[in-house]
């Protein structure tokens, strides 16, 4: 089991939508639509020293800077993490 340390937060990224066109135009396989600068992600777990107590609640939704998300591989499992200083906001339910 993975446990983040040093102000890291383990997150789950939303599933990207399947690209479809209604016009019938075929897009190249390497085409990437423009991405937003920020992403809403779900908290899985966080280090004990994160600066926001609301992040200690699993399944919290937070807004992060997309370019700062790090993907690491641990025991052949891909895990996404981000430092707490790249959290832009917390979404309350």
PyMOL commands that place a pseudoatom at each C-alpha (Angstrom):
pseudoatom trace, name=CA, resn=UNK, resi=1, chain=A, elem=C, hetatm=0, pos=[0.000, 0.000, 0.000]
pseudoatom trace, name=CA, resn=UNK, resi=2, chain=A, elem=C, hetatm=0, pos=[1.271, 3.448, -0.943]
pseudoatom trace, name=CA, resn=UNK, resi=3, chain=A, elem=C, hetatm=0, pos=[1.340, 6.241, 1.670]
pseudoatom trace, name=CA, resn=UNK, resi=4, chain=A, elem=C, hetatm=0, pos=[2.469, 9.714, 0.516]
pseudoatom trace, name=CA, resn=UNK, resi=5, chain=A, elem=C, hetatm=0, pos=[4.975, 11.696, 2.622]
pseudoatom trace, name=CA, resn=UNK, resi=6, chain=A, elem=C, hetatm=0, pos=[6.641, 15.150, 2.427]
pseudoatom trace, name=CA, resn=UNK, resi=7, chain=A, elem=C, hetatm=0, pos=[3.419, 17.096, 1.716]
pseudoatom trace, name=CA, resn=UNK, resi=8, chain=A, elem=C, hetatm=0, pos=[2.439, 14.886, -1.240]
pseudoatom trace, name=CA, resn=UNK, resi=9, chain=A, elem=C, hetatm=0, pos=[-1.183, 14.035, -1.977]
pseudoatom trace, name=CA, resn=UNK, resi=10, chain=A, elem=C, hetatm=0, pos=[-2.198, 10.869, -3.812]
pseudoatom trace, name=CA, resn=UNK, resi=11, chain=A, elem=C, hetatm=0, pos=[-4.941, 11.672, -6.305]
pseudoatom trace, name=CA, resn=UNK, resi=12, chain=A, elem=C, hetatm=0, pos=[-7.191, 10.041, -8.885]
pseudoatom trace, name=CA, resn=UNK, resi=13, chain=A, elem=C, hetatm=0, pos=[-7.622, 11.810, -12.202]
pseudoatom trace, name=CA, resn=UNK, resi=14, chain=A, elem=C, hetatm=0, pos=[-11.045, 11.868, -13.838]
pseudoatom trace, name=CA, resn=UNK, resi=15, chain=A, elem=C, hetatm=0, pos=[-11.566, 9.530, -16.776]
pseudoatom trace, name=CA, resn=UNK, resi=16, chain=A, elem=C, hetatm=0, pos=[-11.011, 11.484, -19.990]
pseudoatom trace, name=CA, resn=UNK, resi=17, chain=A, elem=C, hetatm=0, pos=[-13.990, 11.606, -22.331]
pseudoatom trace, name=CA, resn=UNK, resi=18, chain=A, elem=C, hetatm=0, pos=[-13.816, 9.624, -25.561]
pseudoatom trace, name=CA, resn=UNK, resi=19, chain=A, elem=C, hetatm=0, pos=[-13.160, 11.969, -28.472]
pseudoatom trace, name=CA, resn=UNK, resi=20, chain=A, elem=C, hetatm=0, pos=[-15.997, 11.823, -30.977]
pseudoatom trace, name=CA, resn=UNK, resi=21, chain=A, elem=C, hetatm=0, pos=[-16.916, 14.077, -33.817]
pseudoatom trace, name=CA, resn=UNK, resi=22, chain=A, elem=C, hetatm=0, pos=[-20.448, 14.763, -34.952]
pseudoatom trace, name=CA, resn=UNK, resi=23, chain=A, elem=C, hetatm=0, pos=[-19.298, 16.223, -38.239]
pseudoatom trace, name=CA, resn=UNK, resi=24, chain=A, elem=C, hetatm=0, pos=[-17.840, 12.954, -39.500]
pseudoatom trace, name=CA, resn=UNK, resi=25, chain=A, elem=C, hetatm=0, pos=[-14.347, 14.424, -39.789]
pseudoatom trace, name=CA, resn=UNK, resi=26, chain=A, elem=C, hetatm=0, pos=[-11.679, 11.867, -38.940]
pseudoatom trace, name=CA, resn=UNK, resi=27, chain=A, elem=C, hetatm=0, pos=[-8.990, 13.210, -36.632]
pseudoatom trace, name=CA, resn=UNK, resi=28, chain=A, elem=C, hetatm=0, pos=[-5.397, 11.944, -36.652]
pseudoatom trace, name=CA, resn=UNK, resi=29, chain=A, elem=C, hetatm=0, pos=[-4.495, 9.443, -33.907]
pseudoatom trace, name=CA, resn=UNK, resi=30, chain=A, elem=C, hetatm=0, pos=[-1.963, 11.859, -32.411]
pseudoatom trace, name=CA, resn=UNK, resi=31, chain=A, elem=C, hetatm=0, pos=[-4.465, 14.756, -32.210]
pseudoatom trace, name=CA, resn=UNK, resi=32, chain=A, elem=C, hetatm=0, pos=[-4.823, 16.162, -28.696]
pseudoatom trace, name=CA, resn=UNK, resi=33, chain=A, elem=C, hetatm=0, pos=[-7.549, 18.687, -27.937]
pseudoatom trace, name=CA, resn=UNK, resi=34, chain=A, elem=C, hetatm=0, pos=[-6.436, 21.683, -25.917]
pseudoatom trace, name=CA, resn=UNK, resi=35, chain=A, elem=C, hetatm=0, pos=[-6.425, 20.972, -22.205]
pseudoatom trace, name=CA, resn=UNK, resi=36, chain=A, elem=C, hetatm=0, pos=[-7.474, 23.204, -19.363]
pseudoatom trace, name=CA, resn=UNK, resi=37, chain=A, elem=C, hetatm=0, pos=[-4.721, 24.517, -17.099]
pseudoatom trace, name=CA, resn=UNK, resi=38, chain=A, elem=C, hetatm=0, pos=[-6.464, 23.196, -13.980]
pseudoatom trace, name=CA, resn=UNK, resi=39, chain=A, elem=C, hetatm=0, pos=[-8.047, 19.836, -13.146]
pseudoatom trace, name=CA, resn=UNK, resi=40, chain=A, elem=C, hetatm=0, pos=[-10.552, 18.689, -10.535]
pseudoatom trace, name=CA, resn=UNK, resi=41, chain=A, elem=C, hetatm=0, pos=[-9.199, 15.508, -8.929]
pseudoatom trace, name=CA, resn=UNK, resi=42, chain=A, elem=C, hetatm=0, pos=[-10.160, 13.195, -6.072]
pseudoatom trace, name=CA, resn=UNK, resi=43, chain=A, elem=C, hetatm=0, pos=[-7.951, 12.776, -2.993]
pseudoatom trace, name=CA, resn=UNK, resi=44, chain=A, elem=C, hetatm=0, pos=[-7.017, 9.167, -2.144]
pseudoatom trace, name=CA, resn=UNK, resi=45, chain=A, elem=C, hetatm=0, pos=[-4.644, 9.847, 0.736]
pseudoatom trace, name=CA, resn=UNK, resi=46, chain=A, elem=C, hetatm=0, pos=[-2.173, 12.473, 1.833]
pseudoatom trace, name=CA, resn=UNK, resi=47, chain=A, elem=C, hetatm=0, pos=[0.946, 12.925, 3.913]
pseudoatom trace, name=CA, resn=UNK, resi=48, chain=A, elem=C, hetatm=0, pos=[0.474, 13.805, 7.560]
pseudoatom trace, name=CA, resn=UNK, resi=49, chain=A, elem=C, hetatm=0, pos=[2.194, 17.157, 7.052]
pseudoatom trace, name=CA, resn=UNK, resi=50, chain=A, elem=C, hetatm=0, pos=[-0.074, 18.628, 4.326]
pseudoatom trace, name=CA, resn=UNK, resi=51, chain=A, elem=C, hetatm=0, pos=[-1.019, 22.202, 5.084]
pseudoatom trace, name=CA, resn=UNK, resi=52, chain=A, elem=C, hetatm=0, pos=[-4.785, 21.857, 4.595]
pseudoatom trace, name=CA, resn=UNK, resi=53, chain=A, elem=C, hetatm=0, pos=[-6.752, 19.778, 7.090]
pseudoatom trace, name=CA, resn=UNK, resi=54, chain=A, elem=C, hetatm=0, pos=[-9.613, 19.348, 4.583]
pseudoatom trace, name=CA, resn=UNK, resi=55, chain=A, elem=C, hetatm=0, pos=[-7.292, 17.207, 2.442]
pseudoatom trace, name=CA, resn=UNK, resi=56, chain=A, elem=C, hetatm=0, pos=[-7.094, 14.583, 5.172]
pseudoatom trace, name=CA, resn=UNK, resi=57, chain=A, elem=C, hetatm=0, pos=[-10.615, 13.488, 4.207]
pseudoatom trace, name=CA, resn=UNK, resi=58, chain=A, elem=C, hetatm=0, pos=[-10.450, 10.798, 1.493]
pseudoatom trace, name=CA, resn=UNK, resi=59, chain=A, elem=C, hetatm=0, pos=[-12.647, 11.401, -1.572]
pseudoatom trace, name=CA, resn=UNK, resi=60, chain=A, elem=C, hetatm=0, pos=[-12.327, 15.193, -1.223]
pseudoatom trace, name=CA, resn=UNK, resi=61, chain=A, elem=C, hetatm=0, pos=[-12.373, 17.061, -4.525]
pseudoatom trace, name=CA, resn=UNK, resi=62, chain=A, elem=C, hetatm=0, pos=[-9.585, 19.553, -5.117]
pseudoatom trace, name=CA, resn=UNK, resi=63, chain=A, elem=C, hetatm=0, pos=[-8.505, 21.811, -7.960]
pseudoatom trace, name=CA, resn=UNK, resi=64, chain=A, elem=C, hetatm=0, pos=[-4.851, 21.418, -8.960]
pseudoatom trace, name=CA, resn=UNK, resi=65, chain=A, elem=C, hetatm=0, pos=[-2.522, 22.737, -11.618]
pseudoatom trace, name=CA, resn=UNK, resi=66, chain=A, elem=C, hetatm=0, pos=[-2.504, 20.007, -14.265]
pseudoatom trace, name=CA, resn=UNK, resi=67, chain=A, elem=C, hetatm=0, pos=[1.135, 20.397, -15.300]
pseudoatom trace, name=CA, resn=UNK, resi=68, chain=A, elem=C, hetatm=0, pos=[2.327, 19.696, -11.753]
pseudoatom trace, name=CA, resn=UNK, resi=69, chain=A, elem=C, hetatm=0, pos=[0.726, 16.245, -11.440]
pseudoatom trace, name=CA, resn=UNK, resi=70, chain=A, elem=C, hetatm=0, pos=[3.395, 13.564, -11.199]
pseudoatom trace, name=CA, resn=UNK, resi=71, chain=A, elem=C, hetatm=0, pos=[2.813, 9.972, -12.282]
pseudoatom trace, name=CA, resn=UNK, resi=72, chain=A, elem=C, hetatm=0, pos=[4.948, 7.377, -10.526]
pseudoatom trace, name=CA, resn=UNK, resi=73, chain=A, elem=C, hetatm=0, pos=[5.026, 3.594, -10.750]
pseudoatom trace, name=CA, resn=UNK, resi=74, chain=A, elem=C, hetatm=0, pos=[5.155, 1.501, -7.580]
pseudoatom trace, name=CA, resn=UNK, resi=75, chain=A, elem=C, hetatm=0, pos=[4.963, -2.308, -7.849]
pseudoatom trace, name=CA, resn=UNK, resi=76, chain=A, elem=C, hetatm=0, pos=[3.740, -2.016, -11.468]
pseudoatom trace, name=CA, resn=UNK, resi=77, chain=A, elem=C, hetatm=0, pos=[0.887, 0.276, -10.366]
pseudoatom trace, name=CA, resn=UNK, resi=78, chain=A, elem=C, hetatm=0, pos=[0.623, 3.848, -11.673]
pseudoatom trace, name=CA, resn=UNK, resi=79, chain=A, elem=C, hetatm=0, pos=[-0.010, 6.415, -8.950]
pseudoatom trace, name=CA, resn=UNK, resi=80, chain=A, elem=C, hetatm=0, pos=[-0.653, 10.137, -9.424]
pseudoatom trace, name=CA, resn=UNK, resi=81, chain=A, elem=C, hetatm=0, pos=[0.636, 12.548, -6.795]
pseudoatom trace, name=CA, resn=UNK, resi=82, chain=A, elem=C, hetatm=0, pos=[0.907, 16.305, -6.371]
pseudoatom trace, name=CA, resn=UNK, resi=83, chain=A, elem=C, hetatm=0, pos=[2.517, 18.557, -3.772]
pseudoatom trace, name=CA, resn=UNK, resi=84, chain=A, elem=C, hetatm=0, pos=[0.116, 20.470, -1.536]
pseudoatom trace, name=CA, resn=UNK, resi=85, chain=A, elem=C, hetatm=0, pos=[1.425, 23.849, -2.734]
pseudoatom trace, name=CA, resn=UNK, resi=86, chain=A, elem=C, hetatm=0, pos=[-0.091, 23.143, -6.196]
pseudoatom trace, name=CA, resn=UNK, resi=87, chain=A, elem=C, hetatm=0, pos=[-3.589, 22.810, -4.752]
pseudoatom trace, name=CA, resn=UNK, resi=88, chain=A, elem=C, hetatm=0, pos=[-5.527, 25.829, -5.966]
pseudoatom trace, name=CA, resn=UNK, resi=89, chain=A, elem=C, hetatm=0, pos=[-8.744, 25.104, -4.099]
pseudoatom trace, name=CA, resn=UNK, resi=90, chain=A, elem=C, hetatm=0, pos=[-10.947, 22.639, -2.248]
pseudoatom trace, name=CA, resn=UNK, resi=91, chain=A, elem=C, hetatm=0, pos=[-14.442, 21.889, -3.504]
pseudoatom trace, name=CA, resn=UNK, resi=92, chain=A, elem=C, hetatm=0, pos=[-16.977, 21.554, -0.704]
pseudoatom trace, name=CA, resn=UNK, resi=93, chain=A, elem=C, hetatm=0, pos=[-19.880, 19.189, -1.154]
for i in range(1, 93): cmd.bond("trace and resi %d" % i, "trace and resi %d" % (i + 1))
show_as sticks, trace
zoom trace
